[in-house]
Amino acid sequence: MAELRALVGVKRVIDYAVKIRVKPDKTGVVTDGVKHSMNPFCEIAVEEAVRLKEKKLVKEVIAVSCGPKQCQETLRTALAMGADRGIHVEVPESEAERLGPLQVSRVLTALAQKEKAGLVLLGKQAIDDDCNQTGQMTAAMLDWPQGTFASKLTLEGDKVTVEREIDGGLETIRLKLPAVVTADLRLNEPRYATLPNIMDYEAARALGGHESQPPSSPVCGPPAFACSSLPLYLQLVPIGTRTCFLSSSNHGESSTLKLFPL
C-alpha cells in the first residue's frame, strides 16, 4: 500500500435544502435551530480521498474541521464515509463567524506539515460564503503545486494528473506530489454515510475516545483554540506568534510547531 496520507478539509454549513432567513438586525442569517450538514463540495473531496484509499493509492485519510463543537457531527459523517481519523479544531461559537479562508488555510498548513500529508483535498468552495480561496491560500503557504476545480483526478506514482474545468472547457495538468487539489461538482458522486457506520464510530469513541485539555500557563494565557480528534489531540496555544502544540494519545509524544499569526 502506498505511504501517501491525504488531508481532507470538511466544513459545517447550513444544509443546502434549508430556506435561508436573514436576522432582523441584518447582521447575518439565522443559524439557531437550523439544520446543518457537510458542505457538498467537501463531501466530494472526502469521497475522492476514500476512493483513492480503496484503490490502495492512499494509506490514510484524515478529515479536519474548524469551528464550534457541533463540527464533530460533520467529522462523524466523514468518518462514516470512510475517513480514518478526524481532527477537530475547536473555535468558540462567538468567534466562529470571524473564521475565514486565511485562518483556515494557516491551520491546514500546520496540520499538513505535522501529519506529513502528501495530498490535501478540499472542496473548491463552501456554499455559505462562496469564497473559493482556502485551497489556493493553503497551496501558497505550503509552496505546493495546486489543481483547482478538479473534475477528474489520477494518481501515478509521485505525480497527480488533474482534469480541471475552466471557462473554455477542460484543462489537464500534471502535478508533482505533495500537492493541493480542490474538488468540483463533477469529480464524483459521494456515497451516503450509513447509520451503521456512524454507530460504529460512536461505539469506538465510547471505548477509546477521551477529551484532551489544551495546556495553559501564566505566560501563554488561555488557549486560543482547543482541538480534539480520535486518536490524535491537537491544541493551538497563543505564545507570541501562534504556536501549534500537538500531543499523541497513542505514543505519549508531544512537539511544537510554529503556526502563522492568526
C-alpha positions as CSV (number, residue, x, y, z in Angstrom):
1,M,0.0,0.0,0.0
2,A,1.2,3.5,-0.8
3,E,2.5,5.6,2.1
4,L,0.6,8.7,0.9
5,R,-1.5,10.5,3.5
6,A,-4.5,12.6,2.4
7,L,-5.7,15.5,4.5
8,V,-9.3,16.5,3.7
9,G,-11.0,19.7,4.9
10,V,-14.6,19.4,5.8
11,K,-16.8,22.4,6.7
12,R,-20.1,22.5,8.6
13,V,-22.6,24.7,6.7
14,I,-26.4,25.3,6.7
15,D,-27.9,22.5,4.7
16,Y,-28.4,23.3,1.0
17,A,-32.1,22.4,1.2
18,V,-32.8,24.9,4.0
19,K,-34.5,28.2,3.2
20,I,-32.2,30.9,4.5
21,R,-33.7,33.6,6.7
22,V,-31.9,36.9,7.4
23,K,-31.7,38.2,11.0
24,P,-34.0,41.1,11.9
25,D,-30.9,43.3,12.6
26,K,-29.4,42.4,9.2
27,T,-26.1,41.2,10.7
28,G,-26.2,37.8,9.3
29,V,-28.5,34.8,8.7
30,V,-30.4,32.8,11.3
31,T,-28.5,29.7,12.4
32,D,-30.2,28.7,15.7
33,G,-32.4,25.6,15.2
34,V,-31.4,25.4,11.5
35,K,-30.3,22.1,10.0
36,H,-26.5,22.0,9.2
37,S,-24.6,19.4,7.2
38,M,-21.3,18.9,5.5
39,N,-20.5,21.3,2.6
40,P,-21.4,19.4,-0.6
41,F,-18.0,20.1,-2.2
42,C,-16.3,18.8,0.9
43,E,-18.3,15.6,0.6
44,I,-16.9,15.2,-2.9
45,A,-13.4,15.7,-1.6
46,V,-13.9,13.1,1.2
47,E,-15.4,10.6,-1.4
48,E,-12.4,11.1,-3.7
49,A,-9.9,10.5,-0.9
50,V,-11.8,7.4,0.3
51,R,-11.8,6.1,-3.3
52,L,-8.0,6.6,-3.6
53,K,-7.6,4.6,-0.3
54,E,-9.8,1.8,-1.7
55,K,-7.5,1.6,-4.7
56,K,-4.5,1.3,-2.4
57,L,-3.1,4.6,-3.6
58,V,-3.5,6.4,-0.2
59,K,-2.5,4.9,3.2
60,E,-4.7,7.1,5.4
61,V,-7.4,9.7,5.1
62,I,-7.5,12.4,7.8
63,A,-10.6,14.7,8.0
64,V,-10.2,18.2,9.5
65,S,-12.9,20.6,10.6
66,C,-12.5,24.1,12.2
67,G,-15.4,25.5,14.2
68,P,-17.6,25.1,17.2
69,K,-18.4,21.8,19.0
70,Q,-21.1,21.0,16.5
71,C,-18.5,20.4,13.9
72,Q,-17.9,17.0,15.4
73,E,-21.1,15.9,13.7
74,T,-19.5,16.8,10.4
75,L,-16.4,14.8,11.3
76,R,-18.6,11.8,12.3
77,T,-20.1,11.9,8.8
78,A,-16.6,12.0,7.2
79,L,-15.6,9.0,9.4
80,A,-18.7,7.1,8.4
81,M,-17.9,7.7,4.8
82,G,-14.5,6.1,5.2
83,A,-12.1,8.6,6.7
84,D,-9.6,7.0,9.1
85,R,-9.2,9.9,11.6
86,G,-10.9,13.2,12.4
87,I,-9.2,16.3,13.8
88,H,-11.5,19.0,15.2
89,V,-10.0,22.5,15.6
90,E,-12.5,23.9,18.1
91,V,-13.3,27.6,17.8
92,P,-15.7,29.2,20.2
93,E,-19.1,29.8,18.6
94,S,-18.8,33.5,19.3
95,E,-15.6,33.6,17.2
96,A,-16.6,31.1,14.5
97,E,-18.2,33.7,12.3
98,R,-14.9,35.5,12.0
99,L,-13.1,32.4,10.9
100,G,-12.3,33.0,7.2
101,P,-10.3,31.2,4.5
102,L,-7.0,32.8,5.6
103,Q,-7.3,31.5,9.2
104,V,-8.4,28.0,8.0
105,S,-5.5,27.9,5.5
106,R,-3.0,28.6,8.2
107,V,-4.4,25.7,10.3
108,L,-4.4,23.3,7.3
109,T,-0.8,24.3,6.5
110,A,0.3,23.5,10.0
111,L,-1.6,20.2,10.0
112,A,-0.3,19.1,6.6
113,Q,3.2,19.6,7.7
114,K,2.8,17.9,11.1
115,E,0.8,14.9,9.6
116,K,3.3,14.7,6.7
117,A,0.4,14.7,4.3
118,G,1.3,14.3,0.6
119,L,-2.1,15.3,-0.7
120,V,-4.5,18.0,0.6
121,L,-8.0,17.6,-0.8
122,L,-10.6,20.4,-0.3
123,G,-13.9,21.4,-1.8
124,K,-13.5,24.2,-4.3
125,Q,-15.7,26.5,-2.2
126,A,-18.2,26.5,0.6
127,I,-21.9,27.1,-0.2
128,D,-22.3,29.6,2.6
129,D,-19.7,32.2,1.7
130,D,-18.7,31.0,-1.8
131,C,-15.1,32.4,-1.1
132,N,-13.2,29.8,-3.3
133,Q,-9.9,30.8,-1.5
134,T,-8.9,28.2,1.0
135,G,-7.3,25.7,-1.4
136,Q,-5.3,28.4,-3.2
137,M,-4.1,30.0,0.0
138,T,-3.1,26.6,1.5
139,A,-1.1,25.8,-1.6
140,A,0.7,29.1,-1.4
141,M,1.5,28.8,2.3
142,L,2.8,25.2,1.8
143,D,4.6,26.2,-1.5
144,W,3.0,23.2,-3.2
145,P,1.5,22.9,-6.7
146,Q,-2.3,23.2,-6.9
147,G,-5.0,21.8,-9.1
148,T,-8.3,23.6,-8.6
149,F,-11.8,22.8,-9.9
150,A,-10.9,19.2,-10.4
151,S,-13.4,17.1,-12.4
152,K,-11.0,14.1,-12.6
153,L,-8.0,13.0,-10.5
154,T,-5.5,10.3,-11.3
155,L,-2.5,9.3,-9.1
156,E,0.5,7.8,-10.8
157,G,3.5,7.3,-8.5
158,D,4.7,10.7,-7.3
159,K,2.5,12.6,-9.9
160,V,-1.1,13.5,-9.9
161,T,-3.0,14.3,-13.1
162,V,-5.9,16.7,-12.7
163,E,-8.5,17.4,-15.3
164,R,-10.0,20.8,-14.3
165,E,-12.9,22.8,-15.5
166,I,-12.2,26.2,-17.0
167,D,-14.3,28.7,-18.9
168,G,-13.3,27.4,-22.3
169,G,-13.8,23.7,-21.4
170,L,-11.4,21.3,-19.8
171,E,-7.7,21.7,-18.9
172,T,-5.4,18.8,-17.9
173,I,-2.4,19.5,-15.7
174,R,0.2,17.2,-14.1
175,L,1.4,18.0,-10.6
176,K,4.3,16.5,-8.6
177,L,3.3,15.5,-5.1
178,P,2.9,16.9,-2.5
179,A,0.0,18.9,-3.9
180,V,-3.3,20.6,-3.1
181,V,-6.4,19.7,-5.1
182,T,-9.9,21.3,-4.9
183,A,-12.9,19.3,-5.9
184,D,-15.5,20.4,-8.4
185,L,-19.1,19.1,-8.7
186,R,-18.4,16.5,-11.4
187,L,-15.4,14.8,-9.7
188,N,-17.6,12.1,-8.3
189,E,-20.9,11.3,-6.6
190,P,-20.5,11.0,-2.8
191,R,-21.7,7.8,-1.0
192,Y,-24.2,8.0,1.8
193,A,-22.9,7.9,5.4
194,T,-24.8,4.9,6.6
195,L,-26.3,4.7,10.1
196,P,-24.3,1.5,11.0
197,N,-21.0,3.3,10.1
198,I,-22.0,6.3,12.3
199,M,-22.9,3.9,15.2
200,D,-19.6,2.0,14.8
201,Y,-17.8,5.3,15.2
202,E,-19.8,6.2,18.2
203,A,-19.1,2.8,19.8
204,A,-15.3,3.2,19.1
205,R,-15.4,6.7,20.6
206,A,-17.2,5.4,23.8
207,L,-14.5,2.7,24.2
208,G,-11.3,4.6,23.3
209,G,-12.1,8.3,23.0
210,H,-11.4,10.9,25.6
211,E,-11.1,14.6,25.8
212,S,-7.8,16.4,26.0
213,Q,-7.4,19.8,27.6
214,P,-5.1,22.3,26.0
215,P,-2.1,23.4,28.0
216,S,-2.3,26.8,29.7
217,S,0.2,28.8,31.7
218,P,0.6,32.4,33.1
219,V,2.8,33.1,30.0
220,C,0.5,31.6,27.4
221,G,-2.8,32.5,28.9
222,P,-5.9,30.5,28.0
223,P,-5.7,28.6,24.8
224,A,-6.9,30.3,21.6
225,F,-8.4,27.1,20.2
226,A,-8.8,23.6,21.6
227,C,-8.6,20.8,19.2
228,S,-9.7,17.2,19.7
229,S,-9.5,14.2,17.4
230,L,-9.5,10.4,17.6
231,P,-6.9,9.2,18.4
232,L,-5.0,12.5,17.9
233,Y,-5.4,15.6,20.0
234,L,-4.3,19.0,18.8
235,Q,-4.1,22.2,20.7
236,L,-3.3,25.6,19.4
237,V,-1.9,27.9,22.1
238,P,-1.0,31.6,21.8
239,I,2.7,32.2,22.6
240,G,3.8,35.4,20.9
241,T,3.2,34.4,17.3
242,R,0.8,31.4,17.3
243,T,2.3,28.1,18.3
244,C,0.7,24.7,17.5
245,F,1.0,22.2,20.3
246,L,0.5,18.6,19.3
247,S,0.2,15.6,21.6
248,S,-0.5,12.0,20.6
249,S,-2.6,9.8,22.9
250,N,-1.1,6.7,21.3
251,H,2.5,7.4,21.8
252,G,2.6,10.0,24.6
253,E,4.8,12.2,22.5
254,S,4.5,16.0,22.2
255,S,6.1,18.6,19.9
256,T,5.6,22.2,19.0
257,L,5.1,23.6,15.5
258,K,5.1,27.3,14.6
259,L,1.9,28.5,13.1
260,F,1.4,31.7,11.1
261,P,-0.2,34.5,13.2
262,L,-3.9,34.4,13.1
